[in-house]
């Protein structure tokens, strides 16, 4: 039986936020790393795009947006070819470029690939390429780009033009002329690509003014002082501090967990305040993963019966499963469970790994989710500094859900038995909440994201769900620090250590 609706187009969606809780964490981490996003993968793009803009202006720029878009797309396609030839990653269109290079033609004509003609094999489908889809907003955040009166994105007169000039100085006038000519011609040979290798993302020179400019930009030394720039700079320093603490190259998970607990060696007041913000974000992400694990359990209960389940039957299954547990704490009230947990000693990372792993039965993972929720509740009760950071960074009212809204609900019910409280949480805060969130997406975006559907008073299974963490921009931030030689495979470099000492 086809249970999908026939009156709307159904498309599979990845990275869903089925309970509307992930967005609260996303908004918080965006404020902690402004100017960098999950799709801005290489630092040198910032200088390259400024040069592309200035070169377009100086060659007799047209105010026609289509002409500007054509120029940007050609510049991107060429950059992809150069990077693929140099085996450099993190560049938009590199898969297309590898296919073109594998064809082993003497000259690559990329005019059609850089066009917006859908009948051609394009390097990227996005109309304004990776520039419009990823980099422009972040460069505007950093003061490198703005829009002119014709709607064309242009490098700013101060920072943008300076970035363009430093990129040009770094590659030299002969290479800059060749680069400009090849973008114009939309044709390039293998020999040309080898000559253009110095423009690749990994070719930022140690001693160049270009590198020093990127460092100053990232660490808010080239911008008007503001909270946004200072927040980014503080986070980048915390990444460098993580590298020093672990004596190696940090990954995003290393940074998450290094910043989750107060450090043994005290930080400056500014860095400790930012670390607290990251701890608040990680607590938020832990809570949304725990709630999502309860959603996965509810979906498994629905799927266990081909006829679906009613809300009362789902609640009954939750109560029955929790009542069978040997742990006596499940037979007490929520307050007793909360107080039985040592919020500093509990293995948060083990619980996190369990809940985000594809292995294991949802009913068993639900116990880990409940334990994690109790630990987070107690952690904030015993940490006023953390509670203040959470209150500042996460919404507590309105339609949004967050760590704050969920803990407030638990607090209001903490004299209820754990079994009854969790049964109500699953129905009210998980099952009904998902239905509401999915309906909002259907109404506003025409996206069908329901994981179960109501039919004759019963909920019918449509799709399972695996809890996922949000991705807080740490991977590209680490890559940027590697691109400007503050980090390498061994961790903190001499330049990175100097950057930390400069900030003291």
N, C-alpha and C positions, 0 to 999 in steps of 0.2 A: 504493500500500500504506500503510495506517495503522499507523505504528510506535509510536504513543502507547499507553501502558498502558490497559487497559480496566477496571482494578480500583481506580482512584482518580480523583478529579476533577482535571482539568488546568486550571490558571488561569495566564494570562500574568503574569509578575512583572517589575516594573521595578526598577532600582537594585539588581540582584543583586550578590552578592559571590561570584562563582563559584569563587574560589580561597581564600576565607576569609582574605584579607589586608587587606581594607578595614577590618575591625572594629578592628584594632590602632591604625590611625590615628584612627578615630572615638573610641576610648577616650582617646587622648592629647589630641585637640582639645577634648573635653568638659571635661577638667581645665584647659584654658587659657582657656575662656570659660564658666565655670559661671554659672547664672542666666539665660542667654540660649540659645535653641535655634534651629534652622533654621525653626521654625514659630511662634516668638514674634516677630511682625513689627513691632509698634508699642509704644513705651515706655508710652504713656498707659493702655493696657489694665491695667498693674500697679496704677495708682491707681484706675481705674474698677472693677475687680473688688473691691478692698478696700471701696470705697464701696457696691457692690452687696451685699456680705456684711454690712456694718454696718447698712445700710438694712433688709435682711431681718430682722436681729436686733431692731431697734428697732420694727418694725411688728408685733410679736407673733409671732415666728418659731415655726414648728412644727418638732418634731423628726423629722417625716416626711420622709425623703429625697426622695420624689416631689415634695413641695411646694417644697423647695429647688431641685430640678432644674428645675421649671417656672418658678421665679423667675429663675434664671440664663438659661434659654433665652429668656425674654421680654426680659430685659435685653440679651442679645446680638442678638436680632432687631431691637430698636429701635436699638441702636448701629449695626448694619449699614445701616438705613434712613437714619439721620442722616448717616453717613459717605458713603453713596452720593449723597445729596442734595447734600452738600458736595464731592463728587468727590474724596474722600479714600480712599487705597488701603490695602492691608495689613490689611483687616478681614474676619473670617470671615462668610460669608453675603452678601457684597456683590453677587455675581451674582444671587442671588434678589432682593435689594433693588432692583437696577436693573430687573429685570423688573416688580416691583410698582410702581415709580415710573413706568415707561413706560406702564402701564395707565391712568394719569391719572384714577384714582378720587378723589373728594373726601376720603374717609377710608379709610385702610388698616387693616383688621382683621387683625392678625397672630397672633391666638390659636391658630389651627389650624396656622400655619406654625411656631410655637414649641412645638407639642406633640410628643410622641414617636409619634404615630399615623402608621404607615408608609403609610397610604392618602392622606395629605395631602401637598401640596407643601411640604416643610419647608425652612427656611432652611439647615439643616445636618442631616446624618443622624446624626452622633455624638451619643450619648445625653446627655452633659453638655456638648455644644457644644465650641467652641474652648477654653473654660476647662478642661474636663476633658482634652481631647485634646492641649493644647499648653501652656497657661500655668500650671496649678496646680503642677506639679512644679518649674518654674523659680522661681515665686514662693515656694514652700516653701524652695527652696535659698537664696533671699535673705532668709528670715526674715519674709516678709509673710503667709504662710498656714500653717495647720496643720489637723488634723482634731479635731473634738470627739468625745465618747464615743458619739455617735449615728452617727458616720461621715460627718458633714457637714463640708465644708471651711469654715473660718472664718478671718477676718483675725486675725492675732496681736494681743495686747493692746498691744504697744509699737509696732513698725514698721507693722504692718498698719492699726491704728486711726489712726496718725498719717497714713499715706498716704490713708486714707479722708477724714479731716478736711481735709487740704490740697486734695484734689480738690474737695470740697464748697465750701471757701473760694474756690477758683479760679473756679468757675462761679456762685457766689452762691446765697443761700437761695431766691430766687424760682425760678431755673432748677432747683435741686435738687428743689423741691416738684413742679414740672412733670414732671421726669424720673421721679420716684417714681410719680406718678399715671399717667403713660403706660405704665410697665411694668405697673402693676396692672391698668389697663384693657385693655391689649393692643390699643389703637386709637389712631391718630395721624393728624392732618391735615397737609397740606403746610405750612400756617402754623405748626403746632407744630414740624415738622421744621426750619423756618427759625429758629425761636426757640431750638431746641436745638443749633444749629450750633456754639456755643462748646465743646461737649463733644467735638468731633471730635478725632482723634489729632494733627492738625497745629496745634491751637489752644492748645498750651501757651505761656503768656505768657513773654516774655523775663525780666521782672522779678518773676515770681511765686515765692512760697515753694514752690509745687508743683514748679517746674522745679529749684530749688536742692536740693530733697529728692531728686529723681530723680538728679541729678548726684552728690550725696553717697552715695546708695545704690549707684550703679554703680561709683563709685570707692572703695568700702569705707570711707566715713567715717561711715556710719550703722549699721554692723554691729559685733558683737564681732569683734575682730581674729582672723583665721584664714587658713589657707593658701588656702582656696577663694576667699574674697573678694579677697585680695591678688593672686591669680593673674588674676582677671577685671580688676581695676584695672590691673595691669601691661599686659595685652593692649590694653585701651582706650587707654592712654597710647601704646603702640606704634602704634596706628592714627592717633592724633593726630600722632605724630612722622612717620609716613609722609606725612600731608597736608602737613606743613611741608616735608618733603624734596622732594616732587614739586610743591610750590606749586600744589596743586589739590585737587579732590575725589577721594579715593581710592576705587577699587573693590576687591572681594575679591582680584582677581589682582594689583593694585598692591601690596597688603599682603603677599601671599604672597611675591612676588619681592623686595620691599624688605627683608623680614626674612630672606631666604635667605642673604645674605652679610653679614659684619661691616660695620658702617657706617663711613664715613670719619671722621665726628665721633663720638668715643666716647660711649657711653651710661653711665648709672649702673650699678653692679654689679647691682642688682635688675633693671633693664630688660634688661641684656645677658644675664642668666641666662634671662629669659623669651624674649628673641629667639632664643637657642640652642634653647630648647624648640620654638619655631616652625620653626626650621631643621631640627630633627630630624623634626618632623611632615612638612615638605615633602619631605625625603629619603625618608621612609616612603611618601608618596603617589607619588613618582616611581618607587620600586621596585615598588609594586603595579601601577602603570600599565604598567611595562615587562613584568612577568610576565603581565599580562592581554593584552598585545600578542602574546606568545608563545602564549598560549592561542588567540587569534584566528587565528594562523598555523596551529596544529595543527588547528583546526576547518576552516579552508580546505583543508588537505591531505585531511582526511576527506571533505569535500564534493566534492572533485575527482573522486571515483569513486562512481558510483551504488551500488556494492556495498559501500561503506565501505572502511576500511583497518584492517589489523592494527597492533599496536604496533610490530612490527619494520618494517613498511612506512612508518609515520610517521617512525620514527627514520632509516630509509634516505633518505627525502625531505629531512629536515633536513640530514643529512650531505652529500647531493648538492648541495643549494643552497649551503651554506656553502663547500664545496670549490670551487665555480665562481667564487667571488669573487676579484677581482684583488688585493685588499688582502692583502699577505703576512702581516699580523699574524694573520689567521685560521688560518694554518698553524703558528703558534707556540703556546706554552702560555698559559693564562689569566694567569699572573703577568706574562708579557711584554706581553700586551694591557693589563693594568691599569697597568703602569709606563709604557706609551706614551701614556697619557692624562694631560693636564694638568687636574686636577680643578677648578682655579680659572678656567681659560680656556675650558673647553668650553661650548657654547651650550645650557645645560640647557633654557631656555625654548623654543628651536626644536625640540629633541627632544620635549619635552612636547607642543607644539602638533602635531607630526607624529603622535605616537602617539594623541592624543585626537581627531584629525580623522577624519571619515568618509571622506575622500579617501585614495587610495593602496592599493596591493596589500598584504595582510598579510605576504607574504614579504619585501617591501622594507622594511616597517616593522620587521620582526624585526631587521634590521641596526641600526636606530636603538635598539631595545630593548637589544641586546647592548652597544652602545657606552655607553648610559646606565647599565647595570648595572656595567660596568667603572669608569666615572667615579665612581659612588657608592661603590664598594668602595675606590677609591684616595682619595677625599675623606675617608672615615672613617679610613683608615690614616695620613693626613698631618695629621689634625685631632683631637688627643686631647680637646680641649674638646667637640667635637661628638660624638665617640665616647662620652664620659661622659654627655652629655645623652640620646643614643640608648639607652644601657644603663639609664638611670633611667626612661625614658618608654615603652619598648617591650618586649614579652615576648620572651624568648630561649629558653624551654623550654615543654614541654607541647604541646597540640594546636594552639594558635594559631600563625599564621605572621605574620612581620613582616620588616622590613628586617634585623633582627638574625639571624633564623633563616636567611634566604636568603644573607646575606653569610658566615655561618659555614659554610654548605654550600659556597659558592664557594671559601672559604679552604681548606677541607679537600681540594679537588680542583684547586688552582691549578697543579699541575705537569702536569695533563692538557692535551692540545691543546684549543684553543678549540672545534674542530668536535666532538670527542667529548664535551666537557663540556656544551656547549649541547644536543647530542642527548640526553644523559642527563637534563639539566635539564627539557627539554620532556616527556620521558616520565614521569619520577619526580615532579618538582615541579609539573608543570602538568596533564598528562592524567590521571594517577592521582589527583592531588590533587583535581581537579574532581569526579571520580567519587565520591571519599570525602565531600567537602563536600556534594554534592547528595544523597547517600544519608542523611547526617545530617539534612538538612532534611526529607527525606521521612519519616524515622522519627519525628522530634520535632515537626514542624510540619504534616505531611501536605501539604507543598508539593512539586510536581514541578518541579524546576529544572534537570534534566539538559539539557545542550546537545548531547550525543551519547549514544547508547545502545548497549550491547554486544549483539550478536546473532551467534551461531555463531562466536565468536572474533574478530569484526570490530566496529569502532566505526562506527555509522551516524549520519549527520548528522541533527540535529533543528532546531537554530537557530544562527545566528551570534551573535557577541558583539563589541561595540565597547567598548574600554577607556574607563572614565570615572573622573574624579577624585572624591574625596570633597568634601563641602561643609562647611567648618569654621566655620560660624556667623558668618562675617565680614560677610556682607550684612546680616543683622538688627542686628549690633553697630554697623555704620556708620549704619544707619537710626536706631537709638536715639540716637546722637550727633547726628544731624541733628535729631531730634525735640526735643532739649533745647538746640539752637542752638549746639553746639560745632563743628559742621561745616555748611557750606552748599555751593552749587554752585561757589563759588570756592575752597573748601578750608577751612583753619583760620580760624575766626571769632575776634574779640577774646575772647569767652567761652572758646573752645577754647584760645587761647594762655594765658589766665589759669589755666585748669585745669592746663595743663602746668607753668606756673611755680609753682603751688601745690604740685605734686608734687616739685619739685626739693629 
